[in-house]
Amino acid sequence: MNVVSASSAAAPLVLALDVGTSSCRASLYDARARRLDHVRGQIAYAPRLTADGGAELDAEALLERVAQAVDAVDQQGRTALDEVRAVATSTFWHSLLGLDARGQPLTPLYLWMDARSGRAADELKRRLDERAVHARTGCVLHWSYWPAKLLWLSQTQPRLFASVRRWVSFGEYLVQRMGGARSVSVSMAAGSGLLNQHSCDWDEELLAALGIDREQLGAVQVTGGVGEWVPATLSCPTPPAARWPALLRAPWLLAVGDGACSNVGAGCTTRERLALMVGTSGALRALWRTDALAIPWGAWCYRADAGRVVLGGALNDGGSLLSWLRESLQLPSIDESEPQLARLEPDSHGLTILPLWAGERSPGWASDARGAIVGLRLHTAPIDVLRAALEAVALYFGRIAAILARAVPEAREVIATGGALLHSPAWLQIMADVLVRPVLASTEPEASSRGVALLALEALGALAEPLEGLAPLTGRLYEPVAAHTERYQAAAERQARLYEALIAGASRTEG
């Protein structure tokens, strides 16, 4: 673990905020991107889920949770807080919040997993050329993104929709309330589904189709590279920021998408490495500097900043599927099952699983996808179902990897992050066998926090070498086993046939 004592930390310090779907963290990092030991705040919470597919958080309550995490850092390391030279935020992409003329929330904070705008997404697919939209924005017309959510709100709550003066993600809301900035970072805008990834400006066709004015979205801050990180100095502190006098001189930098930060923190900042993350959800991503961009169909494309793109795919089900299996089917946890999981032969259970309990994003983007377990027999044991679930998630990542290979064929190595994955050597070996690439387990437990700290240090001019030159912090290596790969290829074909029968075929029939 890359930590340092407060007395040995190298100046300057960065306060890194990492706001996730189920918890937020506040940590201090020194100039060598080492986290200060015993100085950390973490607050847990849970989204409000509804039977119709809703997933919401209260923006004000979430802001207070972040403030409580900073309070913890203030209490544990007040002397160190005096040395902070920037506050940097990593947060989830795709969230949507409507504000009134005073900047106060009018709507709940709609999360990336809120699927209530599925019908609106289907309507947009009929009205617009989805392939052309994807080629420009890097996003398909899906309920994960803003276009579908905005159309859904305009149809279901027209008076509320008309009263919103500005649409923001939680990243903009937090920095606006804490630091006063009203700009939008390229990174957060890129995850909305409304940004043209080539011009780094709002997409005019989508704005016209949705009846949205540019003024309702704010100015995208594009000055190239680290210049995008415009400091928002807190000259007139407002609650809750006034709680920390030590931070009044530190700029609050514009928020960055957590996926981009995770790649940076894991050391995956060139075309040679892919970052594989499995936490509650999952993602496989490549990040690199480029001036020219072709976005392959099936993948999404966002940005870390104006000069760095993030290309990848995401699964809604990762650790969340394992939690469901444990809680609903009373299956054993992955930790206690590790020895049994490791002893089972690849694809020896006779099961085929579509890991789509929370719907599908990459690579098929089916609006109404559902999970399935096929092949159950009387001799099927709980450990068989658990192993089959791990393999099913890996097989989906295999499909994403095949798409990414068209854009980044140089990517020969995978760095694995995320608590759900790193706790299981058996799952890491499955990933290596399916992806047909060496998989290295990251030793950095908080890649997003470290990543946003590194970006902040780059903005401050405090890095000793370019981000692209930093080696990943890794431990055990998992090499693919050819015999295993062959068996998983057959399993992948079986999974694809089941998907065609239950999901893709049904979508075409309904359309």
Residue pairs with C-beta under 8 A, 6 or more apart in sequence:
1 35
1 443
1 444
1 445
2 33
2 34
2 35
2 443
2 444
2 450
2 473
3 34
3 35
3 36
3 37
4 10
4 30
4 32
4 34
4 35
4 36
4 37
5 36
5 37
6 36
6 37
6 38
6 39
6 77
6 79
6 80
9 28
9 30
9 31
9 34
9 36
9 80
9 83
10 30
10 31
10 32
10 34
11 30
11 31
11 83
11 85
12 30
12 31
12 83
12 84
12 85
12 86
12 457
12 460
12 462
13 28
13 29
13 30
13 31
13 36
13 80
13 83
13 84
13 85
14 28
14 29
14 84
14 85
14 86
14 87
14 88
14 453
14 456
14 457
14 460
15 26
15 27
15 28
15 70
15 73
15 81
15 84
15 86
15 87
15 88
15 247
15 250
16 25
16 26
16 27
16 28
16 29
16 88
16 89
16 90
16 449
16 450
16 452
16 453
16 456
17 24
17 25
17 26
17 66
17 69
17 70
17 87
17 88
17 89
17 90
17 91
17 174
17 452
18 24
18 25
18 26
18 27
18 89
18 90
18 91
18 258
18 261
18 446
18 448
18 449
18 452
19 62
19 66
19 89
19 90
19 91
19 92
19 170
19 171
19 174
19 258
20 91
20 92
20 258
20 279
20 280
20 448
21 47
21 92
21 111
21 112
21 113
21 280
21 281
22 44
22 45
22 46
22 47
22 280
23 42
23 43
23 44
23 45
24 42
24 43
24 45
24 62
24 65
24 66
24 69
25 40
25 41
25 42
25 69
25 446
25 449
26 40
26 41
26 42
26 66
26 69
26 70
26 72
26 73
27 35
27 36
27 39
27 40
27 41
27 73
27 446
27 449
27 453
28 35
28 36
28 39
28 40
28 73
28 77
28 80
28 81
28 84
29 35
29 36
29 449
29 450
29 453
29 457
30 36
31 457
31 462
31 463
32 464
33 450
33 453
33 454
33 457
35 446
35 449
35 450
36 77
36 80
38 76
38 77
39 73
39 76
39 77
39 80
40 72
40 73
40 76
41 68
41 69
41 70
41 71
41 72
41 73
41 76
42 69
42 72
43 65
43 66
43 68
43 69
45 57
45 61
45 62
45 65
47 55
47 56
47 57
47 111
47 113
48 54
48 55
48 56
48 57
48 108
49 55
50 56
50 116
52 116
53 114
53 115
53 116
53 118
53 143
53 359
54 114
54 115
54 116
55 110
55 111
55 112
55 113
55 114
55 115
56 108
56 109
56 110
56 111
56 114
57 108
57 109
57 111
57 170
58 108
58 109
59 97
59 105
59 108
59 109
59 170
59 173
60 105
62 109
62 170
63 173
63 174
63 177
63 240
64 240
66 174
67 240
67 243
70 243
70 244
71 243
73 81
74 81
74 243
74 244
74 246
78 246
81 244
81 246
81 247
82 246
84 246
84 247
84 250
85 250
85 460
85 462
86 231
86 250
86 251
86 252
86 253
86 456
86 459
86 460
87 178
87 179
87 247
87 250
87 251
87 252
87 253
88 253
88 256
88 452
88 453
88 455
88 456
89 171
89 174
89 175
89 252
89 253
89 254
89 255
89 256
89 452
90 255
90 256
90 257
90 258
90 261
90 262
90 448
90 449
90 451
90 452
91 169
91 170
91 171
91 174
91 188
91 255
91 256
91 257
91 258
92 111
92 112
92 170
92 257
92 258
93 112
93 169
93 188
93 191
93 257
93 258
93 259
93 302
94 111
94 112
94 144
94 145
94 146
94 169
94 191
94 192
94 193
95 109
95 110
95 111
95 112
95 169
95 170
95 171
96 107
96 109
96 110
96 146
96 149
96 150
96 167
96 168
96 169
96 192
97 105
97 107
97 108
97 109
97 110
97 167
97 168
97 169
97 170
97 173
98 105
98 106
98 107
98 153
98 160
98 161
98 164
98 166
98 167
99 105
99 106
99 164
99 165
99 166
99 167
99 168
99 173
100 106
100 163
100 164
100 165
101 165
103 166
103 176
103 177
105 173
106 160
106 163
106 164
107 153
107 160
107 164
109 170
110 149
112 144
113 144
113 281
113 316
113 358
113 359
114 143
114 149
115 143
115 359
115 367
116 143
116 152
117 143
117 148
117 149
117 151
117 152
117 153
118 143
118 148
118 367
118 368
119 152
120 143
120 148
120 149
120 151
120 152
120 155
121 141
121 142
121 143
121 147
121 148
121 367
122 367
122 511
123 151
124 130
124 141
124 147
124 148
124 151
124 209
125 141
127 209
128 141
128 205
128 206
128 209
130 140
130 141
131 297
133 139
133 140
133 141
133 203
133 205
133 206
134 140
134 295
134 297
135 295
136 196
136 197
136 198
136 203
136 205
137 193
137 194
137 195
137 196
137 197
137 203
137 206
138 190
138 197
138 295
138 300
138 301
138 302
138 311
139 145
139 192
139 193
139 300
139 301
140 300
140 365
141 147
141 148
141 193
142 148
142 193
142 361
142 365
142 367
143 149
143 359
143 367
144 193
144 361
145 191
145 192
145 193
145 194
146 167
146 192
146 193
146 194
147 193
147 194
147 206
147 209
147 210
148 193
150 161
150 167
150 210
150 212
151 210
153 160
153 161
154 161
154 210
154 211
164 216
165 216
166 215
166 216
166 217
166 218
167 212
167 216
167 217
168 176
168 184
168 218
169 188
169 191
169 192
169 255
170 255
171 185
171 188
171 254
171 255
171 256
171 257
172 182
172 184
172 188
172 218
172 255
174 255
175 181
175 232
175 252
175 253
175 254
175 255
176 182
177 238
177 240
177 241
178 232
178 234
178 240
178 241
178 252
179 231
179 232
179 233
179 234
179 241
179 251
179 252
180 232
180 233
180 234
180 235
180 236
180 252
181 230
181 232
181 252
181 254
182 218
182 219
183 218
183 219
183 220
183 221
183 230
183 254
184 217
184 218
184 219
184 220
184 221
184 254
185 220
185 221
185 228
185 229
185 254
185 255
185 256
185 305
186 195
186 200
186 220
186 221
186 222
186 228
186 303
186 305
186 306
187 254
187 255
187 256
187 257
187 260
187 302
187 303
187 304
187 305
188 254
188 255
188 256
188 257
189 195
189 200
189 202
189 217
189 220
190 197
190 200
190 257
190 301
190 302
190 303
190 310
191 257
191 302
193 206
194 202
194 203
194 206
194 207
194 212
194 217
195 201
195 202
195 203
195 220
196 202
196 203
197 293
197 295
197 301
197 302
197 303
197 309
198 293
200 220
200 222
200 303
200 306
201 220
201 222
202 214
202 217
202 220
206 212
207 213
207 214
221 228
221 230
221 254
222 228
222 306
223 230
223 306
224 306
224 307
225 305
225 306
225 307
226 305
226 455
226 458
226 459
227 306
228 254
228 305
228 306
229 253
229 254
229 305
229 455
229 456
229 459
230 253
230 254
231 251
231 252
231 253
232 251
232 252
232 253
232 254
233 249
233 251
233 252
234 241
234 247
234 248
234 252
237 248
241 247
253 456
253 459
256 304
256 305
256 452
256 455
257 302
257 303
257 304
257 310
258 448
259 277
259 283
259 285
259 302
259 310
259 312
259 314
260 287
260 302
260 303
260 304
260 308
260 310
260 451
261 304
261 447
261 448
261 449
261 451
261 452
261 455
262 275
262 277
262 283
262 285
262 417
262 447
262 448
262 451
263 269
263 275
263 285
263 286
263 287
263 304
263 310
263 447
263 451
264 287
264 304
264 447
264 450
264 451
264 452
264 454
264 455
264 467
265 417
265 444
265 446
265 447
265 448
265 449
265 450
265 451
265 452
265 453
265 454
266 275
266 277
266 415
266 417
266 442
266 444
266 447
266 451
266 472
266 473
267 273
267 415
267 442
267 444
267 470
267 471
267 472
267 473
267 474
268 274
268 275
268 285
268 286
268 287
268 415
268 472
269 287
269 288
269 308
269 467
269 468
269 470
270 288
270 468
271 286
271 288
271 408
271 410
271 411
272 410
272 411
272 412
272 413
273 286
273 411
273 413
273 414
273 415
273 472
274 284
274 285
274 286
274 401
274 404
274 408
274 411
274 413
274 414
274 415
274 437
275 283
275 284
275 285
275 286
275 287
275 414
275 415
275 417
275 447
276 282
276 283
276 284
276 397
276 414
276 415
276 416
276 417
276 418
276 421
276 431
276 435
276 439
277 283
277 284
277 285
277 416
277 417
277 418
277 421
277 447
278 318
278 319
278 393
278 416
278 418
278 420
278 421
278 427
279 318
279 319
279 418
279 419
279 420
280 318
280 319
280 320
280 420
281 314
281 315
281 316
281 317
281 318
281 319
281 320
281 358
282 314
282 315
282 317
282 318
282 393
282 397
282 418
282 421
283 312
283 313
283 314
283 315
284 312
284 313
284 397
284 400
284 401
284 404
284 414
285 310
285 311
285 312
286 310
286 311
286 312
286 404
286 407
286 408
286 411
287 304
287 308
287 309
287 310
287 311
288 308
288 309
288 408
289 307
289 308
289 468
290 307
290 308
290 309
293 301
293 309
294 407
295 301
295 311
295 407
296 311
296 403
296 404
296 406
296 407
297 403
298 313
298 362
298 363
298 364
298 400
298 403
299 311
299 312
299 313
299 362
299 363
299 400
299 403
299 404
299 407
300 311
300 312
300 313
300 314
300 361
300 362
301 309
301 310
301 311
302 309
302 310
303 309
303 310
304 310
304 455
305 455
311 404
311 407
311 408
312 362
312 400
312 404
313 361
313 362
313 363
313 397
313 399
313 400
313 403
313 404
314 361
314 362
315 355
315 361
315 362
315 393
315 396
315 397
316 356
316 357
316 358
316 359
316 360
316 361
317 355
317 356
317 357
317 358
317 371
317 393
318 393
318 418
318 420
318 421
319 418
319 419
319 420
320 357
320 358
321 355
321 357
321 371
321 389
321 393
322 333
322 334
322 386
322 389
322 420
324 357
325 331
325 385
325 386
325 389
326 332
326 333
329 382
329 385
330 382
331 382
331 385
331 386
332 382
332 383
332 386
334 341
334 386
334 390
334 420
334 423
334 424
334 427
335 423
335 424
337 383
337 386
338 424
338 425
338 426
340 383
341 383
341 386
341 387
341 390
341 424
341 426
341 427
342 425
342 426
342 429
344 383
344 384
344 387
345 487
346 391
346 430
346 433
346 484
346 487
346 488
346 491
347 391
347 487
347 488
347 490
347 491
349 375
349 380
349 384
349 385
349 387
349 388
350 375
350 377
350 380
350 384
351 373
351 374
351 375
351 376
351 380
351 384
351 385
351 388
352 372
352 373
352 374
352 375
352 388
352 392
352 491
352 494
352 495
352 498
353 371
353 372
353 373
353 374
353 388
353 389
353 391
353 392
353 495
354 369
354 370
354 371
354 372
354 392
354 495
354 498
354 499
354 502
354 503
355 371
355 389
355 392
355 393
355 396
356 366
356 369
356 370
356 371
356 372
356 503
357 370
357 371
359 366
359 367
359 368
359 369
359 370
360 366
360 369
360 503
362 396
362 399
362 400
362 403
363 396
363 399
363 400
363 403
364 499
364 503
364 504
366 503
366 504
366 507
367 507
368 506
368 507
368 510
369 503
370 502
370 503
372 498
372 502
373 385
373 388
374 498
387 426
390 424
390 426
390 427
390 430
391 430
391 434
391 488
391 491
392 495
394 427
394 430
394 431
394 433
394 434
394 435
394 488
395 434
395 488
395 491
395 492
395 495
397 431
397 434
397 435
398 434
398 435
398 488
398 492
399 492
401 435
401 437
404 411
405 411
411 437
412 437
412 438
413 437
413 438
413 440
414 431
414 432
414 435
414 437
414 438
414 439
414 440
415 439
415 440
415 442
415 472
415 474
416 422
416 428
416 431
416 439
416 440
416 441
416 442
417 442
417 444
417 447
419 445
421 427
421 428
421 431
422 428
422 441
422 442
422 445
425 476
425 478
428 439
428 441
428 476
428 478
429 478
429 481
429 484
430 488
431 439
431 478
432 438
432 439
432 478
432 479
432 480
432 481
433 480
433 481
433 484
433 485
433 488
434 485
434 488
434 492
435 480
436 480
436 485
437 480
438 477
438 478
438 479
438 480
439 477
439 478
440 472
440 474
440 475
440 476
440 477
440 478
441 474
441 475
441 476
441 477
441 478
442 472
442 473
442 474
442 475
443 473
443 474
443 475
444 450
444 472
444 473
454 463
454 467
454 470
455 467
457 463
458 467
